[in-house]
Amino acid sequence: MIRLQALFILLIAACTLTTKAQDNFYDPATIQDIRIAFRQSDWKKTLDSLFLTYGDKARLVGNILINGEKFDSVGVRYKGFSSWNQGEIKNPFNIDLNFIKPDQNYQGHFKLKLSNVIHDPSFVREVLSYEIARKYMPASRANYAKLYINDSLIGLYTNVEPVDKPFIQNLYGSSGNTFFKGEPDTLIFPFGQNANLALTHGNDSLGYKNYYNMESKYGWSDLFRLIRILNNSPDSIENILNTDRSLWMHAFNYTVLNLDSYIGYSQNYYMYKDQFGRFNPILWDLNMSFGSFRDSDGSYNFLGITIPKLKILDPLEHAHFSITPRPLMTRLFANDTLKRMYLAHIRTIIQENFSNDSYYNRALELQNEIDAVVQEDSNKFYSYKDFRANLDSTVGGTGTMIFYPGLKNLMDSRVSYLSAYQGISGSPEIKDISHYPAFPSAGNSTWITATINSASRVFLAYHYGQNSAFIKIPMLDDGNTADGVANDGIYGAVIQMTDSIVQYYIYAENDTAGIFSPERAEYEFYSLQPQTLPGDLVINEVGYHSLANAFIEDPGQNCWVELLNKSDKTIRLKDFKLKEESQGVSWSFPDTFVESGKYLLVWADGSGGRHTDYLIPQTEGNLVLTNPGGLRLDSVQYYWLESNKSLGRYPNGYGDFGYMEPSPGKYNQVVTTPSTGFLLYPSPARDNVTFEFNIQNQGYSVEILSMSGQRMFQADYSASGEAIEVVALPVDISHFPAGIYLAKLITSNGIFTRKLIIF
């Protein structure tokens, strides 16, 4: 705790709140304004010619305005299969912002994918489907965009987030592993193999190159290994495939009748191999969901399916017959437990979206938001009357227009059929989940229990890291697993706590049906973490009326507190509290996480969310951070917060508080960083030590020597190219014996030393 004395005292002032900037490019509440300018007046003919001749390999260069922000030298081409037509005014677009200029982007987005809504009179199928899918698996965001070309309105499009390397990087923390799209060079139907993952093109990966689009620099051998194991080694599937993610994809497709997918022609999906060696499927191209595509179900109706048959389409039909192999379904459905899990996922999607009509209410909201623009769109493929009617009723059937089922008419029947399907009902009940001890410690055992009725098999699934496979262990009702007495309906299992967060779920089944808790598992789960101790998470900086342009996430917020996770583990902040003791007020964190070495900003302005429900005072404040058990982790007491300055720790994360230029979400720096020599902190130290110094476009070396002269650490670094750079270099010293050492910085300006004490 520190106290900073102000030379004068003001009354407590409240923080103010200015307009919040945000990335809203895929916010469904906003319609994007996109304006393309080509030099060519015959741009339609040119784009048609390029697409016919080169497919996705050529683009027309133009300029673009996105919500008023200008970008030049962007690459534009058409996209799509059945949605593109030669000579059509309103064709779908793929726009590459960094086609010529590297790293040119809009709000971090490098490509734009605009769908022309050609197979959807309601205009809501794609946006609504992605919203539903994102409840259960990673999927693109989507909204709407008005597209102009050379100042003429082309129409209202759906604006869909690409599944590309930035998307993958955000999900998995990497983007360089094997990444492919299920997209054959030539779609063959109804009897084509396409991208079905069947072992039907020989025993060499070269035989499969015409059926998949490799998005990564390498990966054909990985893809062939996936195909081989999926088809030949069913007991090893879970080692190479995220089976639960696959089950969710199939459950979604069959519930919302998205047959233009792996179901119908074996296409329109992505796979990414994560850092644990498992392939993860990702949905794509949902513009023909809710029965808009009916050319094939890949099974008994491989030549086409009527709307009445669509309503009662068997979600396990491929377990009995496929016109060409569908191993991504049949190999999973052959396992009774995986089949019951799949049906449990269908039940969850039905109950959360369709039985309660939430999908219909959301579709109405979307239609109302875009109503005026739909009327303005003179190039739309259906009438305004069709737009309004198709939410409830089937439209079309005249001229070249096929019938498009009304969403409500279709899904009312679909829900009735699926709700009565064997395996949907009759599942066990899971309730009263608890764990002991309440605040577990790393290295100790933790018991997890639940009351479960009507179950013959129960397991606990847990893992210690995001995206890693869940470890499954039995939960027992034997009276020996912290579960009370035998056969009392209370099931228990024990796991070992580490210094990482444990994520877990429970699955129970009988011979009829299965159930997850939470029901969105494995996408959602329960979490346990070892008790956070003082020094793991610190208050690192406090700002009051600080510079708006310093903010990395929420510009315009004026009162904020920055936390820094100094530990080597991710910390879950659920039930942590940030107190302001001078006012006697306390605020509980929402269920959010802060990764090791990362910062988290909390805005103290009373506006909800990750904002405290109280205002911090400018004078005489006392901020205290506590863990769920009430243990005091850190605090800062101050007399005065300087406007347009911040109060922060220096050295960053360790030192005393002092006034500095605001750096929310960034490393704290003050003008005291020496122009020669270096800072070394903390000292004494135990696990890590940081060298901090100024360097002027030159290479440098750092060393740590024992008092006997033994070199314990040495590293050389080249010049960064910056004229003047502040370097903060962490060094792992956890394996050094306790004692006194010499730390050295070697530059062209000289050799500088400091004493280091390790305990």
Steps between C-alpha positions, in 0.01 A plus 500: 500500500629850417387852569557790259467842663322768293587864564133589493172323552189501280159354565438149365429523128311246293634352181343593170423270212553588137392319186636148478685394186465138401556247226148478363574368152301183566255642752153392377354821641694704243477498120840559344546749217742372233578695183728363227640716222636348179657692214323266260142583412455139382613356831223235499623353172862510621421327829294234319785433259759474778281264703416281201863475389699500825254425779641622832847566353441850354357829624410841364675787680291787634455734793254459783331702772395303807277708725677808368856368539689488170725217376665492160643218289265231632438178308140413409357180353175311490451192715253218537365205306121505463487860626703640208348549156665653196353838412324535837515844662487375860771233514686404821840662567837409653703816575868487602612821672868403504506366144773751408569689823623260771316512831233742375194421711179637644467451877739204469310339211691435178231342283132571450254231391165627382217256421224609262205328678398330176350194671323672789187710454493562878851655503562349848613141441874562501527757779256310723671165439843633594358653818353164601816308409725724710322384814647152452821528298736758351337652192512819296325819598258645246287807439390712204664746261374745239726469197553779247720475189592818314237683706213266402327292766547133417297377794489366854746216568584281794847581630663181629826474695753293302639180646860602436830512684403794729180311590700184574768691692235652724351157575806282541792734565667380181427505128793317343382142552315292242188686392276388214156560356262228389463637149562287189646659187194377313182418688366163381141414588307303598750210489829688557729436795586872524651586843344209692823392680458145368801285417399467136783663304787267576773481760691811395405850607544616139178320415299737719624839377206559265247466780631730774635854499815521713502841671833442676846476344515129569275228632413238238664222701305613810176500305566150368581379853165640619321318218683174565435496876139617462425214262723220631562557872178603675651443846761770425267764355494717811880533487486680165150650484298724729207259499272716715546798267412268211186383679393860562551580130284206393236579765480859383478406130224245556300720737494813280497286183823639357550231235744696282769369731677176583153340496398561139802534272784464755624858491482842669704437812854574622739296714789635708757289682560652843817492710389170652484325163119486470302620201214737581211543254361849432170575327485704182243630250165503681310705243280202403410380848141448615427280200600739223731230355312180420698350209629210711528364852780264393285210615163359396401833341821541299310625192312766694265536792157657534406745774265249673780239508746763618293561813542137607855445378663228715807642680653149494422417137870480409544230764289283271572614145723751315511540123876557546685443829461748787756370754493823703149397595487121471821432696373717785141378500623138517605572859189484720622762746600745225162444335319583823721809543407610148130466576550685830650790302198503269273516807696797636478693173125434480428601859714813501394639163187344354266361766490846655475684163807710580628441145174642360506808723862561404417460129226761539750739660742450212231557240385819670858631510553452126145566378563844348815386318330190362233725351774721356681200342372498141730209408369253758386166363157499665224746571461693822180302556704176480752647746233553763304181429793255495557521873173311544394357166641329195554734204602445140418229255439732203723537195856392582449559874493188716294469815664643811347365821377747759728482800223466758296254300809289443638511853171445680474167322870430537493556876196274541673223308836527677349536846334160455811339349636205697800610705395863536291449814550261791840627611628503859483815714815669634477753784669626818855505360757594762869467579710471813700683624326823405836665426730223378877527513746389235637152565202385704201280419162650417177301516217579259152365572155518343154358560400296194178309442425217254860452384683179425830664395651830619835657432684818587694660215772751588808664356760755605541699180282660239451285186666193651299178501287439808609214725201280588477312830204312655285666763393241755217454746687247712526682834880530463534807276376782725154406374320423824381141528483247220203518263362826639503675160801716588795438269857606566845517340834636612753698298836655582523877496797653324597866479277530191126545467311171477207499257249218534154371416290199595333258262239240602307252291276198513408262221254755359662844508789709630540846652785746562544746780539775398288408200720694256805290587768456376474855365400625844615350829547556870831635628711455810822679575750476784476778751667816372759631746647846564750586229320298230263780399576865574349842457751644255363838397209734576386778266268794542395724208785341302582550135237324287747410226699289744227236515538174318146371550247755614602853398331783677472335843641739754532308827669163497699244693758275333574152637807298405520123525857438619450127546578230245136390473172638371288641782121480499354810664155371588414609859815714533419842646632851446417712803521874555527508877482877551138480380434151640400363157588175326462362146518136385674415174299333225604151391804597297863392471838669490787305348849473643698819442192683367316809614130552572331838509203574722310824451384663820203694371190316615378397154482120540682209331874518566434832668471540875162604636666781693714800410854530626580824682767738379607567858565266793427165339592154616469221241524141622502180292387172663463140381178294537606387846534862612881495509648845438714477186603863450403856584587861426412794721533851359423858591470636148462379138649745254285577196656376173761309698484153643618347824699189418755253628856548388685282429199348326310252720745522793594850602342778700224715357582831334356743248566419133366534149190277473570156346182294551551142387868563439836486676550784749787731410617824658768747410729347764603218264873577491660634184808294589523187711188304589237423761479150649189382680382347718805453719500290708333266248403135483343399166549781251700820472461783247771712337367842394703751301509745210675389184580705187471279189781264596549144602556404864573205727388414850673265744454371852815378678550328832744654744753235395474619139284216365275624218145398598322680217609667178304627198580723202246723326519686170389858437125545460522791258334742744690823556446480877337200662408420859575131553346296781663157484375227739740217592401170663716444810283236668776236459778718649625413849440761767783749532654824374559553127619769260268606219666659195379706206754525217449764229723702271481775763659282768451220751257561787454280807257465789483267796223239498387309809315173446321333793 
